[in-house]
Amino acid sequence: MKVDYPIISADSHITEAPNTYTDFIDPAWRDRAPHMVDGGEEMGDMFVVEGSKVPIPMGLVAAAGKDPSEIRTKGTRFDELHRGGWDPTARLAEQDADGVAAEIIYPTVGMVLCNIDDYDLKKASFDAYNRWIAEYCAHAPHRLLGAGQTAMRSPEEGIEDLKAIKALGLRGVMMPGLPAVEDYDSPVYDPFWETAIELELPLSFHILTTKSDKTRGPAISSFLSIVRGCQDIMAMLVFGGVFERHPGLKVVCVEADAGWVPHFMYRMDHAFNRHRYWLKPGADLKRLPSEYFAEHIYVTFQDDWTAFRFADAMNWKRLMWANDFPHSDSTWPWSQELLDKHTAQLSDEQTKAILSDNVAELYGIDTSSLTTTA
């Protein structure tokens, strides 16, 4: 795929190095820091997170490029993973191999940390991660664009986290699905939203960062329900009047695909038209829910062909392509081949927006500093 602009992934990941938390965490928490252990030949290397029911095996977190027959959860060693997961120099070469000029980078173990109950350990771990990812991205700040994390122990502390994340030079914030105080549609978060707007920090809600009930059926069925946590949060923000109260707020629904968005907006409007008296007191929506969604919510997706096909049925200026490297759902290293096929029916303007302009505008990326790699 030949283009004259830089292609930017709106959702990629690192693989936390064994020392990410132990070396960067406040010393008082070092004994409880998430850490890597040797699970033997059967399990391979695993990250252990206190408060998580099971360790995190390394197999799926860096399976990009593997044939499906080779993808396994257990038995993988850290030195078998894509080196760019923790080595920023290697990461630039891996970007080049996929025709990607820059990436918005999210954690991996940090997604699991979002779901532990101990908010104090969560806070200490996220502070450690923010220091580590800032050091990683500093190697090439125009191409490695990190998202920090906040534990959201309170709205007030969340504001301080935003300021600290901004000071580290990070470009956005990955939010935990459940805050410690009330929920995100509560007015107690109004100062937090306003701070994010003032600091120009997009707030992201990523899949797997919200606790969910067990999916019925075989394990593979979880791939169908995995987007539900993000959808629930988006609906809460819209119906809770958050965007009505904060017209400058921008949030990102990450890795939940996007083909569902047109129907979701219809369903929200239907619910509002028939059952708007079910809204909480004070949630005064002056527009249709779909209008808030279309204006305030960005969505990332990889090879979701329905998102490309139905781009005209939603606000395509809020669609952002991603390669999800190095996770098992990644399109790396075949991204250009897939994009050539999936964008065939889009206009040149739409294609450029989805692959470059939308993410560049949202995160304030200077594309003149990027080279065209595709």
C-alpha positions in Angstrom: 0.0 0.0 0.0 1.6 3.2 -1.2 0.6 6.5 0.5 2.2 9.9 0.9 1.5 10.3 4.6 2.6 8.5 7.7 0.4 5.6 8.9 0.0 5.7 12.7 -1.3 2.9 14.9 -3.8 4.2 17.4 -3.4 1.1 19.7 -0.2 -0.8 20.1 1.4 -2.3 23.2 4.6 -3.0 25.0 5.5 -6.2 26.8 6.5 -5.2 30.3 10.2 -6.1 31.0 10.8 -8.3 34.1 12.1 -5.2 35.9 9.3 -2.8 34.8 7.7 -2.7 38.2 10.3 -4.0 40.6 12.9 -1.4 39.6 10.6 1.5 39.1 8.1 1.1 41.9 8.4 3.0 45.2 10.7 1.0 47.4 8.0 0.5 50.1 6.1 -1.6 47.5 8.9 -3.5 46.0 8.1 -6.8 47.8 4.6 -6.7 46.4 5.4 -5.4 42.9 4.2 -7.4 39.9 7.1 -9.6 38.8 8.1 -12.3 36.4 8.6 -15.9 37.5 9.7 -19.1 35.8 6.7 -21.4 35.6 8.8 -24.3 34.3 8.7 -26.0 30.9 4.9 -26.3 30.8 4.0 -22.8 31.8 7.0 -20.8 30.7 7.7 -17.3 32.0 4.8 -15.6 33.7 4.0 -12.3 35.3 2.6 -12.6 38.8 0.2 -9.9 39.9 -0.9 -9.9 43.6 -4.7 -9.9 43.6 -5.1 -11.6 40.2 -6.4 -15.1 40.3 -3.9 -16.5 37.8 -0.5 -15.5 36.6 -0.1 -13.9 33.2 1.6 -16.3 30.7 3.6 -14.6 27.9 2.3 -16.6 24.9 -0.5 -14.4 23.7 0.9 -11.1 24.6 3.5 -11.3 21.9 2.2 -13.6 19.3 2.0 -11.1 16.4 3.0 -12.7 13.1 2.6 -16.3 14.2 0.5 -18.8 12.4 -2.7 -19.7 14.3 -1.3 -23.3 14.7 1.7 -21.9 16.6 -0.2 -19.6 19.0 -0.1 -21.0 22.5 -0.8 -19.4 25.9 1.7 -21.3 27.9 5.3 -22.4 27.6 6.7 -19.2 26.1 10.0 -17.7 27.3 10.6 -14.0 27.6 13.6 -14.1 25.3 11.3 -15.6 22.6 9.1 -12.5 22.5 9.3 -9.6 20.1 12.2 -7.6 21.4 10.5 -4.3 20.6 8.1 -5.0 23.4 10.7 -3.7 25.9 13.6 -2.5 23.7 12.7 0.8 22.0 15.5 0.5 19.4 14.2 -2.8 18.2 10.7 -1.3 18.2 11.5 1.2 15.5 12.6 -1.6 13.2 9.4 -3.5 13.9 7.4 -0.4 13.1 9.3 -0.1 9.8 8.6 -3.8 9.0 4.9 -3.1 9.2 4.8 0.2 7.4 3.9 2.1 10.5 5.5 5.5 11.3 4.4 5.9 14.9 2.2 4.2 17.6 0.1 5.1 20.6 1.5 2.6 23.1 -0.5 0.9 25.9 0.6 -1.6 28.6 0.0 -5.3 28.7 0.3 -6.4 32.3 -1.2 -3.1 33.2 -4.5 -4.1 31.7 -4.7 -6.9 34.2 -3.7 -4.6 37.0 -6.8 -2.5 36.3 -8.9 -5.3 37.6 -7.3 -6.0 41.0 -9.2 -4.9 44.1 -6.2 -3.3 45.9 -6.2 0.3 44.8 -3.1 1.1 46.8 -1.1 -1.5 45.0 -2.6 -0.5 41.8 -1.6 3.1 42.4 2.0 2.2 43.2 2.2 -0.1 40.2 0.8 2.4 37.8 3.2 5.1 39.0 6.1 2.7 38.4 4.8 1.9 34.9 4.4 5.5 34.0 8.1 6.1 34.9 9.2 3.1 32.9 7.1 3.8 29.7 8.2 7.5 29.8 11.9 6.3 29.7 11.0 3.8 26.9 9.3 6.5 24.8 12.0 9.1 25.3 14.2 7.1 23.0 12.1 8.3 20.0 9.3 10.6 21.3 8.0 11.4 17.8 7.4 7.7 17.1 6.8 6.1 20.5 3.8 7.8 22.0 3.0 6.4 25.4 -0.3 6.3 27.4 0.1 6.5 31.1 -2.2 4.9 33.8 -4.1 6.2 36.7 -5.6 4.0 39.5 -8.5 6.5 40.1 -8.5 6.1 43.9 -10.3 9.4 44.0 -11.2 12.1 41.6 -8.8 14.5 43.3 -5.9 12.0 43.1 -6.8 11.3 39.5 -6.3 15.0 38.7 -2.8 14.8 40.2 -2.1 11.7 38.2 -3.1 13.6 35.0 -0.7 16.3 35.8 2.1 13.9 36.5 1.4 11.9 33.3 1.5 15.1 31.3 4.8 16.2 33.0 6.4 12.9 32.0 5.7 13.7 28.3 3.1 10.9 27.8 0.3 11.5 25.3 -2.8 10.0 26.9 -4.2 8.1 29.8 -5.5 4.6 30.0 -8.4 4.5 32.5 -9.3 1.6 34.8 -12.8 0.4 34.0 -14.0 0.8 37.6 -12.9 3.8 39.8 -12.7 3.5 43.5 -15.3 6.3 44.2 -18.8 6.0 42.8 -18.8 5.7 39.0 -17.7 7.9 36.1 -21.1 9.4 35.4 -21.1 10.9 38.9 -20.7 14.7 39.0 -17.8 14.2 41.5 -15.7 13.5 38.4 -16.5 16.8 36.7 -13.2 18.5 37.8 -11.3 15.5 36.6 -12.9 15.7 33.1 -12.2 19.4 33.0 -8.5 18.8 33.9 -8.1 16.3 31.1 -9.6 18.8 28.6 -7.3 21.6 29.9 -4.2 19.3 29.7 -5.3 18.0 26.3 -4.9 14.4 27.4 -7.2 12.0 25.6 -8.7 9.4 28.0 -8.8 5.8 26.9 -11.0 2.8 27.9 -9.3 -0.4 26.7 -10.8 -3.9 26.5 -9.9 -6.2 29.4 -9.6 -3.3 31.9 -13.1 -3.9 33.4 -14.1 -7.0 35.4 -16.6 -9.1 33.6 -18.8 -12.1 34.4 -17.8 -15.5 33.0 -18.8 -15.9 29.3 -21.0 -18.8 28.7 -19.8 -21.5 26.3 -16.3 -22.5 25.3 -13.3 -20.2 25.9 -13.4 -18.9 22.4 -16.8 -17.3 23.0 -15.0 -14.7 25.2 -13.7 -13.1 21.9 -17.3 -12.1 21.2 -18.1 -10.7 24.7 -14.7 -8.9 25.2 -16.0 -5.6 23.8 -18.9 -5.4 26.3 -17.1 -3.6 29.0 -16.1 -0.8 26.8 -19.6 -0.5 25.3 -21.1 -0.2 28.8 -18.8 2.6 29.7 -19.5 4.5 26.5 -23.2 4.2 27.1 -22.8 5.4 30.8 -20.8 8.5 29.7 -23.5 9.4 27.1 -26.6 8.7 29.2 -24.9 10.1 32.3 -24.7 13.5 30.7 -20.9 13.6 30.9 -20.5 14.9 27.4 -23.3 17.4 27.8 -21.6 18.8 30.9 -18.1 18.7 29.3 -18.4 19.6 25.6 -14.6 19.5 25.1 -14.1 16.0 26.5 -12.7 13.3 24.1 -12.5 9.6 25.0 -11.2 6.6 23.2 -12.8 3.2 23.0 -9.8 1.0 22.4 -9.5 -2.4 20.7 -13.3 -3.0 20.9 -13.6 -2.8 17.1 -16.0 -0.4 15.5 -18.4 -2.2 13.2 -21.0 -2.2 16.0 -21.1 1.5 16.4 -23.9 2.4 13.9 -26.3 -0.1 15.5 -25.2 1.0 19.0 -26.0 4.6 18.2 -29.4 3.6 16.8 -30.0 1.5 19.9 -29.1 4.4 22.3 -31.5 6.8 20.4 -34.2 4.2 20.5 -33.8 3.8 24.3 -33.8 7.6 24.7 -36.8 8.2 22.6 -38.9 5.5 24.4 -37.4 5.4 27.9 -35.6 8.7 28.6 -37.4 9.0 31.9 -35.2 6.2 33.1 -32.2 8.6 33.1 -30.7 9.6 36.4 -31.9 12.9 37.9 -29.8 15.7 36.5 -28.8 13.9 33.3 -30.2 16.5 31.0 -29.5 15.5 27.4 -30.2 18.3 24.9 -29.3 16.2 21.9 -29.7 12.6 20.8 -27.3 10.1 22.4 -25.9 9.2 18.9 -24.8 12.8 18.5 -22.8 12.7 21.7 -21.2 9.4 20.6 -20.4 10.7 17.1 -18.7 13.8 18.4 -16.9 12.7 21.6 -16.0 9.1 21.2 -13.1 7.8 19.1 -12.9 4.1 18.4 -9.9 2.0 17.4 -9.9 -1.2 15.4 -7.6 -3.5 13.5 -9.0 -5.7 10.7 -12.6 -5.1 11.4 -13.9 -5.1 7.8 -17.3 -4.0 8.9 -15.9 -0.8 10.3 -14.3 0.0 7.0 -17.4 -1.0 5.0 -19.8 1.1 7.1 -17.6 4.1 7.8 -20.2 6.4 6.2 -22.8 5.2 8.8 -20.8 6.7 11.6 -18.4 9.6 12.1 -15.4 8.4 10.2 -13.4 11.3 11.6 -13.5 9.4 14.9 -12.3 6.1 13.5 -8.7 5.2 14.1 -6.9 2.2 12.7 -4.5 0.2 14.9 -2.2 -2.8 14.5 -2.3 -4.0 18.1 1.4 -5.1 18.0 2.7 -7.4 19.5 -0.5 -9.1 20.7 -2.1 -12.2 19.2 -4.8 -10.1 17.5 -2.2 -8.0 15.7 -2.2 -7.4 12.0 1.7 -7.2 12.1 3.5 -7.7 9.8 0.7 -7.9 7.2 -1.0 -4.6 8.0 -0.3 -3.0 4.6 -1.7 -6.0 2.7 -4.9 -5.9 4.8 -5.3 -2.1 4.6 -5.0 -2.2 0.8 -7.9 -4.6 0.7 -10.1 -3.1 3.5 -9.8 0.6 2.4 -10.5 -0.1 -1.3 -14.0 1.3 -1.1 -13.1 4.4 0.9 -12.3 7.8 -0.5 -8.8 9.0 -0.3 -9.9 11.5 2.3 -11.5 8.9 4.5 -8.5 6.5 4.2 -6.0 9.2 5.2 -8.3 10.3 8.1 -8.6 6.7 9.5 -5.0 5.8 9.0 -3.3 9.1 10.0 -5.2 12.4 10.4 -7.7 11.4 13.1 -5.1 10.0 15.5 -2.6 12.8 14.7 -5.2 15.5 15.5 -6.4 13.8 18.7 -2.9 13.4 20.2 -1.3 16.5 18.7 1.2 14.5 16.6 3.5 16.5 14.4 3.3 14.4 11.3 6.0 16.5 9.6 8.5 14.7 11.9 7.4 11.3 10.6 8.5 9.6 7.5 6.2 7.8 5.1 7.1 4.1 5.6 4.4 2.4 3.6 
